[in-house]
Amino acid sequence: MLRQIALWIDDRLHVSKLFASTAGHTVPASAGSWFYVFGSGTLLCFVLQIVTGICLAFVYVPSADEAYTSLEYLNYQQPLGWFLRALHYWGSNFMVSIMAVHMAQVFLFGAFKYPREFTWISGCILLLLTLGMAFTGQIMRFDQDAYWGLGIGASIMGRTPLLGPNLVHVLLGGPIIAGETLSRFFTLHVFVIPGLLIALISLHLRLVLTKGINEYPVPGHEVRKETYAEEYEALLKKEGVPFYPKAINKDLIFSGLVMLGILACAAYFGPKGPRGVPNPTYIETVPAPDFFFLWIYAALALLPPYLETFLLLTAPVVGIGLLFALPFISNTGEKSARGRPMAVLGVILVFLILGTLTQLGTYSPWSPDMAAWSGNPTPVQYVQGRSPLELQGALVLQDKQCRNCHSLGGQGGLRGPALDGVATRLTRDQLIRQVIQGGGNMPAYGKNLAPQEVTALVAFMQTLRPADVPVARDSAVPAAPGG
């Protein structure tokens, strides 16, 4: 009876034919190698992220007031809630790491060459979407790390020529980080990016099925567009095997080891955060991103300020552009890494740079000087002869820890520009807008300063200039005679 039911279902759904054309499709026997297991390992991590993410969504509250509390509840009250969060966190770490190794293996094996150009491009988009998932996932914690990480991300986006302010407004749901921001990132993390990932994974697997799994590269055997298709078909007829059950064994073993690794890390290290309720006026937190963004963190912390904007606007564009252009730049020829020493050197160099920066990111000091404000009083020359309103502004500058990032009289942080001559660079309106809306590396303080505090702070900053240099003025307003 069960057999008859199975045949009836198969007759209508064609399950056996679907299985034969997917898991049972023919692959080169060399594809059953340990070098080919990283794709399936990445897929396993993604499935784990979906399952654990759905479970977390039953408890998580995407509200600026409740997000932190809901994570605390998961950590300390919900049975095994901490373990569920840890699985989701470590699954993300493993997914990014394995995908990076998978991309390197594909590159070294020449699997981006004809006729698999689109397979490579879809893989590059999957990598970017995975990093997007990782970034938005960090924001879901909505703690101090998340707040400052989002501030850095928004500041990078804000430097985009022409479109910067509009992109930041779309990203944050307003001029500053607030409740609308978390709602947008929750939508991106739970609906938009996973949906795109599922669609791209389906396309990627479809391309793997239609164009075949890349054979193990043999030194001296070059790819030629005129003959490759016939050679590949001949290879499949000669030594092709069904992916299941002949070539899947190592994939299953590796996936099992990956799952054990995630479980072990989750049990031993636990989840990450949340680390402190987000408070933009309190930056004594030494915030740090998750490990896959530590290299960016270290680069931003160590780069001289004058190089930041140039590199932030050019390096990602050039890097992503090269990834997408690669299958068209080197479309045919040698596949084996033994015949492509520059490719091997390039991969080693990239991993060495990323690894070194990641290591530096684990202990590199965050760019603001966290103790700059505490022991350094406002220099006397900046308070002598000031009006009561301007003196109140000096107190606001000190109490709100502005000197963590900005120096005054040679003392304070060096991340932001020195304030000694700020009145000669920015008009009163520009100062107000900078304080309220932020910009560059500076977060917005619009909701953390009372209007009278902003007025006093700007009044004081307008006095910060050399005695013989006038304050900055709006070039659109004609100067008064003799002014």
C-alpha positions, 0 to 999 in steps of 0.5 A, a space after each residue: 500500500 505504501 509503495 502504491 501511495 509513493 508511486 501515485 505521488 511520484 506520478 503526479 509530482 515527478 519526485 524521482 525525476 526531480 531528484 535525478 536531475 538535481 542530487 542525482 545529476 552526473 558530475 566528474 569523479 574528481 568532484 568528490 574531492 575535499 576541495 569541493 566541500 565548501 559550497 555545501 558547508 556554506 549552504 548548511 550554515 545558511 539553512 541553520 541561520 534560517 531555522 535559528 532566525 525563525 526561532 529567535 523571531 518568536 521572542 525578539 521585539 524589533 523596537 528601539 525600547 524592547 530589542 535590548 530587553 528581549 535579548 536579555 530575556 533570551 540570555 537569562 530567562 528563556 530556557 536555552 535561549 542563550 544557546 539559540 542565540 549562540 547558534 545563530 551568531 556562530 552559524 553566521 561566523 562559520 558561514 562567512 568564513 566558509 564562503 570566503 574559502 569557497 570563493 578562494 577555491 573557485 578562483 584557484 581552480 579556475 572555475 570562473 572561466 568559460 562557460 561558468 562566468 555567470 556562476 561566478 558572478 552569482 557567487 560574488 553577489 551571494 558573498 555581498 548579500 551574506 556580508 549584508 546579513 552579517 552587518 544587519 544581524 549585528 544591528 539587531 542587537 541594538 547595543 553600544 556596538 551596534 549603535 556605533 557600528 551603524 554610525 560608522 556604516 552611515 558615515 561611510 555611506 554619507 561620503 558618497 558624492 551627490 547621493 550621500 545624505 539621501 542614502 543615509 536618510 534611506 538607511 536610517 529612516 531619518 536624519 539620526 539613528 532611532 526606532 525607525 532605523 531598527 525597523 528598517 534593519 529588521 526588515 532587511 535582515 528578516 525579509 529582504 536579504 534572506 529572500 534575495 539569498 534564497 533566490 540567488 542560491 536557487 539561481 546559483 544551484 541552477 547554474 551549477 546543474 546546467 553548466 556542470 561542476 568544474 572538473 579538477 584542473 589539470 596543469 597544461 589543460 587549457 580552456 578553449 571556447 571552441 572545444 570545452 563543451 565537447 571535452 566536458 561531455 566526453 569527461 562525464 561519459 568517461 568517468 562521470 558519477 552521480 552526485 548522490 550517492 557517489 560524490 556526496 560522501 565528503 560533503 556530508 562528512 564536512 557538513 557534519 564537522 561544521 555542525 559540530 564546530 558550530 555546536 561546540 563554539 555555541 556551547 563553549 563561547 556562548 552568544 555575543 552581547 548585548 553589550 550595554 544599552 545604546 547611548 550616543 552620549 556615552 562612548 566609553 564603550 570601546 565598541 568593536 564589530 563582529 569578526 568579519 568586519 574587524 579588518 575594516 575596523 582596524 583599517 579605519 582606526 589606523 588610516 590617517 584621516 586624509 586617506 579615509 574618504 578616498 579609500 572608502 569611496 574607491 577601494 570597495 568599488 575597485 575591489 567589487 568591480 574586479 571580482 565581477 570583471 574577472 571571468 571576462 578578463 581571464 575567460 580562457 586558458 590555464 585553470 590549474 593553480 600550478 600554472 597560475 602563480 600570480 593567482 596563488 600569490 594574489 590569494 595569499 596576499 589578500 588573506 594575509 592582509 585580511 588576517 593581519 588587519 583582523 588580528 589588529 582589529 582585536 586590540 587596535 584602540 578605537 579611534 576616539 581617545 576615550 579618556 581625552 575629556 576626563 583629565 583635560 580641562 578646557 584651556 584657559 585662553 578659550 574661556 577668558 572673556 567669554 559671555 555666560 552663554 559661551 561659557 555654558 557652551 564650553 561646559 556642554 563641550 566638556 560634559 558631552 565628551 566631545 573631546 574624545 574625538 576633537 582636540 582643543 588646545 592640542 589636547 583630546 582625541 584626534 579622530 575628528 578635526 581639531 576645534 581650535 579654528 572651527 569657527 573659520 571653517 563652518 558657519 553658525 548654521 553649518 555648526 548647528 546642522 553638524 551637531 544635530 544631524 552628524 556627518 562624516 564620522 560624527 554621530 547625530 546628537 539631535 535627540 541628545 542635546 536640548 535646544 538651549 544646549 545646542 545654542 550654547 555649544 555653537 555660541 562657544 564654538 564660534 569663538 574658537 578662531 585666531 583673533 585676527 581671523 574672521 568667522 566663516 560666513 555664508 558665501 550666498 549672503 553678500 558681505 556688509 560694507 566694510 565687513 
